[in-house]
Amino acid sequence: MAKAIKVALAGAGAFGIKHLDGIRNIDGVEVVSLVGRRLEPTKEVAAKYGIAHVATDLADSLALAEVDAVILCTPTQMHAAQSIACLKAGKHVQVEIPLADSLRDAQAVVDLQKQTKLVAMCGHTRRFNPSHQWVHSKIVGGEFNIQQMDVQTFFFRRSNMNALGQPRSWTDHLLWHHAAHTVDLFAYQAGSPIVKANAVQGPIHPTLGIAMDMSIQLKAANGAICTLSLSFNNDGPIGTFFRYIGDTGTYIARYDDLFNGKEEKIDVSKVDVSINGIELQDREFFAAIREGREPNSSVAGVLPCYRVLHDLERQLDAG
């Protein structure tokens, strides 16, 4: 595909804007349509980024013949159905994490992708962050093997607000959204499937209807283990912090930054063409479209993560 890839982006909120910023740095890609829940704020974002077409219904963007691909940054509960709609419309699709909030729906997306042969990718950004890429290259090169990962995913979100401090129209979820990052990354970095998983959760919030605290244990077939703590109650630094404990060193990854176990910073600026994980994720999506190949973090490639989340949900429901 020598011509520019023309993209529709659905979800003009905090994460959609991160994608728009990343795409600005990628040659041969043009965002031609922006979909948002409310028309006026969506028009404002579109004007800032020079996007001509604005809609409040994804179907309007899918009807545009010029659209080659869609990036979905919409509420979790819409991901699977919207991914299926994109594939049925003949569009390549990248859906932000999570692929779905049930294994059944995730499997439905994978099944349709196999039928259409279109590129379908899920935004498991940790695979693309330079910090995690640096560790991955050490593992692939045989220089480092994970013994344990210790991960903290902490937010202060006692009301339904997004990353920009704006009210959300939907409710976030520790298991199906935030745990998905670490469950997938652990298996990916360990190079071994997860064979054992346990979870406990704290009290259910009286109005949000979700657990605000959760603890997860994972074990890979090669013996590596992972401990994941998640909270929406943490009054302190927010984000996800990964400690890799291995046979030849310890590394701490904080998004696109990396440190050794003594908190000495490691330069990851030369790991890839950018230090922005979202941009690198988008670059992989567009490269896979141009090259007609399966992308890293394809919907089929991340499906094992959703099998683990499904098993954990069954444990929590039974408890």
Residue pairs with C-beta under 8 A, 6 or more apart in sequence:
1 68
1 289
1 290
4 28
4 29
4 30
5 28
5 29
5 30
5 68
5 69
5 286
5 289
5 290
6 30
6 31
6 32
6 66
6 67
6 68
6 69
7 23
7 29
7 30
7 31
7 32
7 33
7 67
7 68
7 69
7 70
7 71
8 31
8 32
8 33
8 34
8 35
8 53
8 58
8 61
8 62
8 64
8 67
8 69
8 70
8 71
8 91
9 16
9 19
9 20
9 31
9 33
9 34
9 35
9 70
9 71
9 73
10 16
10 34
10 35
10 36
10 58
10 61
10 70
10 71
10 72
10 73
10 74
10 82
11 35
11 36
11 72
11 73
11 74
11 96
12 34
12 35
12 36
12 37
12 41
12 42
12 45
12 46
13 36
13 73
13 162
13 164
13 166
14 162
14 163
14 164
14 166
15 73
15 96
15 163
16 34
16 36
16 45
16 71
16 73
17 45
18 278
19 71
19 73
19 278
19 282
20 31
20 45
20 49
21 276
21 278
21 279
22 274
22 276
22 278
22 279
22 281
22 282
23 29
23 31
23 279
23 282
24 49
25 274
25 276
25 279
26 279
26 282
26 283
26 286
28 286
29 282
29 286
31 49
31 51
32 51
32 52
32 53
32 64
32 66
32 67
33 51
33 52
33 53
33 54
33 55
33 60
33 61
33 64
33 67
34 42
34 45
34 46
34 49
34 51
34 53
34 54
34 55
35 42
35 54
35 55
35 56
35 57
35 58
35 60
35 61
36 42
36 45
36 54
36 55
36 56
37 56
37 169
38 56
39 54
39 56
42 54
42 55
42 56
43 54
45 51
46 52
46 53
46 54
53 60
53 61
53 64
55 61
58 70
58 74
58 82
58 85
58 86
59 85
61 67
61 70
62 70
62 85
62 86
62 89
62 91
63 89
67 91
68 91
68 92
68 289
69 91
69 92
69 93
69 94
69 119
69 285
69 286
69 289
70 86
70 91
70 92
70 93
70 94
71 93
71 94
71 95
71 96
71 282
71 285
72 78
72 79
72 82
72 83
72 86
72 93
72 94
72 95
72 96
73 96
74 82
74 96
75 168
75 169
75 170
76 98
76 101
76 170
76 172
76 173
76 176
76 177
77 101
77 170
79 95
79 96
79 98
79 99
79 100
79 101
80 99
80 100
80 101
80 102
80 105
80 106
80 108
80 109
81 105
82 95
83 93
83 95
83 99
83 109
83 120
83 299
84 108
84 109
84 112
86 92
86 93
87 93
87 109
87 112
87 113
87 116
87 118
87 120
88 112
88 116
90 116
90 118
91 118
92 118
92 119
92 120
92 285
92 289
93 118
93 119
93 120
93 121
94 120
94 121
94 122
94 123
94 281
94 282
94 285
95 109
95 120
95 121
95 122
95 123
95 299
96 122
96 123
97 122
97 123
97 124
97 125
97 177
97 180
97 181
98 106
98 122
98 176
98 177
98 180
98 306
98 309
99 105
99 106
99 109
99 122
99 299
99 302
99 303
99 306
100 106
100 108
100 109
100 176
100 306
101 173
101 176
102 310
103 306
103 307
103 309
103 310
106 299
106 303
106 306
107 303
107 306
109 120
109 299
110 120
110 299
110 300
110 303
112 120
113 120
113 298
113 299
113 300
114 300
119 285
119 288
119 289
119 294
119 295
119 298
120 298
120 299
121 284
121 285
121 288
121 295
121 297
121 298
121 299
122 297
122 298
122 299
122 302
123 281
123 297
124 180
124 181
124 184
124 185
124 188
124 297
124 302
124 305
125 181
125 277
125 278
125 281
126 132
126 181
126 182
126 184
126 185
126 242
126 277
127 133
127 136
127 184
127 185
127 188
127 281
127 296
127 297
128 272
128 277
128 278
128 280
128 281
128 284
128 296
128 297
129 253
129 255
129 256
129 277
129 280
130 256
130 258
130 268
130 269
130 271
130 272
130 275
130 277
130 280
131 253
131 254
131 255
131 256
131 257
131 258
131 268
132 185
132 189
132 242
132 253
133 268
133 271
133 272
134 251
134 258
134 266
134 268
134 271
135 144
135 189
135 244
135 251
135 253
135 258
136 188
136 189
137 271
138 144
139 145
139 146
139 189
139 191
143 248
144 244
144 246
144 247
144 248
144 249
145 224
145 246
145 247
145 248
146 189
146 190
146 224
146 244
146 245
146 246
147 224
147 225
147 245
147 246
147 247
148 224
148 225
148 226
148 227
148 245
149 182
149 185
149 186
149 189
149 224
149 225
149 226
149 227
149 242
149 243
149 244
149 245
150 226
150 227
150 242
150 243
150 245
151 182
151 226
151 227
151 228
151 229
151 240
151 241
151 242
151 243
152 228
152 229
152 230
152 240
152 241
153 174
153 178
153 179
153 181
153 182
153 228
153 229
153 230
153 231
153 239
153 240
154 229
154 230
154 231
154 234
154 236
154 237
154 238
154 239
154 240
154 241
155 231
155 232
155 234
155 238
156 232
156 233
156 234
156 235
156 236
156 238
157 172
157 232
158 205
158 212
158 232
158 233
160 167
160 168
160 170
160 171
160 172
160 208
161 167
161 168
162 168
171 208
171 209
171 210
172 178
172 210
172 232
173 210
174 201
174 210
174 211
174 212
174 213
174 214
174 230
174 231
174 232
175 199
175 211
175 214
175 309
175 312
175 313
175 316
176 309
176 313
178 230
178 240
179 214
179 216
179 228
179 230
179 309
179 312
180 305
180 306
180 309
181 240
182 216
182 226
182 228
182 240
182 242
183 194
183 197
183 216
183 218
183 228
183 305
183 308
183 309
184 302
184 305
185 242
186 194
186 218
186 220
186 224
186 226
187 193
187 194
187 220
187 304
187 305
189 244
190 220
190 222
190 224
191 222
192 220
192 221
192 222
192 224
193 220
193 221
193 304
194 218
194 219
194 220
194 221
194 304
194 308
195 219
195 220
195 221
196 217
196 218
196 219
197 216
197 217
197 218
197 219
197 308
197 311
197 312
197 315
198 216
198 217
198 312
198 315
199 214
199 215
199 216
199 217
199 312
199 315
199 316
200 214
200 215
200 316
200 319
201 211
201 213
201 214
201 215
201 316
201 319
202 211
202 212
202 213
202 214
203 211
203 212
203 213
204 210
204 211
205 211
205 212
210 232
211 316
212 231
212 232
212 233
213 230
213 231
213 232
213 233
214 229
214 230
214 231
215 227
215 228
215 229
215 230
216 226
216 227
216 228
216 230
216 312
217 225
217 226
217 227
217 228
218 225
218 226
218 227
218 228
218 308
219 225
219 226
220 226
239 254
239 255
240 255
241 252
241 253
241 254
242 252
242 253
242 254
243 250
243 251
243 252
243 261
244 250
244 251
244 252
244 253
249 260
249 261
250 260
250 261
251 258
251 259
251 260
251 261
251 266
252 258
252 259
252 260
252 261
252 263
253 259
255 277
256 268
256 275
256 276
256 277
257 265
257 268
258 265
258 266
258 268
259 265
259 266
260 266
268 275
269 275
272 280
273 280
273 283
274 280
274 283
281 297
284 295
284 296
284 297
285 295
287 295
288 294
288 295
288 298
294 300
294 301
